[in-house]
Amino acid sequence: MKLSKRLELVASMVPAGSRIADIGTDHGYIPITLVERGICPSAIAMDVGTGPLARAQAHIRDRGLEGRISTRISDGMAKLKPGEADAVVLAGMGGELVIHILEGGRHLWGDVEAFILSPQSDLEKVRRYLEKNDFQIQKEDMVWDEGKYYTVMLAVRGVGGGKGPAGSNPWWYRYGRYLIQQNHPVLSFFLEKEKGRVEEILERLEGQNTAGAEAAREGLTEELRQIKEAQNEMRGNYRDTGAAGARVHGHGLG
């Protein structure tokens, strides 16, 4: 089964040998791929909607995997029982929903060994939530796929020595300390694009003296500052342009 770059990145984060629960499975491609490739011995495909779950069930039948992948209607992790999964995948949903599902699954936090998260919005909120609740981001990656940027995190709880999501620098929350310190090429492209977007808006706001324009300028100025701080940190950490170019090409941007 051929996956998109985004789903390949999600699948690559799942620890080998894990029994997974894919929350919001939709088409079921993640559990199917992980079981077929021998990465996971078994999986549970879960979704709140009967339509998406029916699609997943059809794909599972087509691949002859009914004995290794079960399906279940569930609002988030509500129907997942302790001991059923070693890893949980939350991908293809907004950051607020990721937080809501994690919060609703607190009863599983001590049982699940790894959470693979790919929020499509509000990444800063997700990183702050993880830090507040004693999660460690052990790995983080970013990919450009079909015109959009996607970030995937591997988070574990209460384990020292991992890459924490944040610290004293606000741009670590917004853009990801792991990605910044790894000088990630896709993040570099994203930051440059965001810098241009913010500068263009600030230019349009010049000469506007309304309260709304002033508030917008203030927020955008702070955003631009954080973008530049993140870029400066990345430039300070990485000077091998040849290696950087090779990494960019490998992520489909070169």
N, C-alpha and C positions, 0 to 999 in steps of 0.2 A: 504494500500500500504506500503510495507516494503522498507525503505530507507537505503542506506549505512550510516555508522557512520558519514562520512563527510556531507552528505546531512541532516542527522538528526540534526547535530550541526548547520548547516545553518538555518534550519527551527526553531530551538529552540530560535534563536536570534530575530525572527520577533515579534514585539509587538502585543499582542492580540488586535483584533478589527481593525487592519490595512487593508486597501485596498492595495494590493501589485502589483508592476510591476516587473516581473522576466526578467531581461535583459540577453539575451543569454540563453533562457530557455531550448533549446535542446529537451529533452524528455518530459518536462512539469511536472516532478515529484514534484517539490517544490510547485508550485501553486495548483496542485491537492491535495497534502497532506494537505496543510494549509487550503484549503476550506473544504475538507472532515472532518477534525478534528475540524472544527468550530472556528479555530483561526482567519481566515480572511473571511469576508462576500463575498468578490469578489476578482478577480485577473485578471491581464493582462499578458499573456505569449508572450514575444517578442523575435524575433531572426532576424539576418540579412540574414539568409539563408532559402530558401524555403524548403529544405529537412528536416532540424531540425524542422521547424515549422509544417510541415506535420506530423511528428512523434508526436509532442505535440498535434496536433488537433485530431489525431487518439486515443490517450490515453484519452483525455478529453471526446470524444464521448463515448468511452468504459465505462467511469465512469458516464455518464449521466450528465455532468457538463457544457454543452454548454451555459446554461443560466446564469452561475455565473463566468465562465472563458472565456474571449475573447482572441483572438490571433491577432498578428499584426506583419507584416514585418517592421523592424526598424533597422537602424544602430545606435546601442547604445540606447540612450534615445531620439533620434531625433524626433520620432513620438509620444512621450508621452506628453500629454498636461497638463498644470497646473490644479490642482484640481482633476485629475484622480487617483492619488495614494498617500497614506500616507507614504508608505515605498517602497524602491527600493532594489532589490537583485542583486548583481553583484558577481557571483561565477563561478568557473571553467574556469578562464582565467588568463593570466599573469598580473603582476602588472602594466606594462606599458600600457596595454590595459585598465585596471581599471582606471588608471589616465586619459587616453584619453577619456574614456566614461564620467567620472565625469566632465572633462573640457568641453566636448561638451554639457553637460546637465546643465550648469550654470544657465540657465533660470528657472530651477526647484529647485534650492538650497533653496530658501526661502519658497517653497511650500511643499517639501517632508520633513517629520518629522524624518525619520530614513533611514540610508543607511547600509545595511548588506553586508559586503565585505569579500570575501575569495580569495585574490590573491594567485596564485600558484607560484609566483616568485617575486623578487624585493620588498619584504615587507618593507625594509628600505626606499625605494623611496616612497612607498605609505604612510607610516607614516609621512615622512617629508612633503609630499604634503598636507596631511590632516592638519597638524599643521600650515603650511604656509597659508592655506586658512580658518583658524578659525573653523576647525572641532574638536570635542572632541570625543575621543574613550571612550564610556561609559562602554563598556564590551568587553572582548576579551577572546577567548578560543582556545584550540589546541587539535587536535585528531590525533591518529595514525590509518590509515585505508588502508588496502591492501598494506602494504609496504611503505607507504608515510606519511609524516607529513603535516597536513593542519591546517592553522590558520584562524579563523573567527572573524571579528570585527563588532561591532555595533557602528556606528559613527553618531553623530548629529552635527548640525552646530550652533555655537554661543550660546551655553548653558553653563553657568558656573557650576562648581562643578563636572564635569565629569573627567574621567581619561584621561588626555592629553597623547598623544603618546610619548612625548619625553621630553627634557630638556637639561641639560648640559652634560649628559653622553651618549656617542655615542652608547653604547651597548643597551640603551633603544630604540633607533631607529631600530637597527638591530634585536633585539630579542623581543622587546615589554615590555614597563615598567609595564603594567598591569599584564602580564604573570609572569614577574620576581617578582614583589611585591606580587603576589598571590602564589608564590612558586609552579608554575604549574608543576605537575609530568611529563607530556609529554615533556614540554620544558626542564626539567632536563635531561631526556633521550637523547633528541636531542643535547643538549650542550655537553654531555659526548661523544656522537658519533662524533660530529664535532671536538671536542678537539683531539680525536684520529686520525681523518683524517688529520688535519692540522699538528700535530706532526709527522705523518708518512711522509708527503711530505717534511717537513723541514729536516727530517733525510736523505731523498734521495738527497736533495740539498747540503748536507754537502760536502765541498771540491770543489764545482763548483764555479769558479771565474769569470764567464762571466757576462756581464752587465744584461742580461736577468735573470740569476739565482739570482743576487743580488737584482734586483727589485722584483722578486717573493718572496724572503726571507723577504724583508721589508714588503710587503703586508700581507704575512702569519703571520709574527711576530705580527703585529698589530691586525690581526684577532684573534690570540691566546690570546693576552692580553685582548681583549674584551670578549672572551668566559670565561676566568678565572674571570674577573671582575663580569660578570653576575652570574657565579656560586658562587662567594664569597658573593655577595649580597643575593642570594637565601639562602645560608647556614646561613647567619646572621639573616634572617627573619624567618627561619623554622627549628625547632629542634625536633618536635614530629614525630619520624620515624614511629611509628605505624599508625598514621593518614595519613602520606605520603604514606605508603604502601597501605592503603585502597584506597586512591585516585588513585594511579597508577593502581591498579586492576580494578577500575571502568572505566578507560580509555582504557582497553584492553591491557595493557602492563604487567600486573602481572599474 
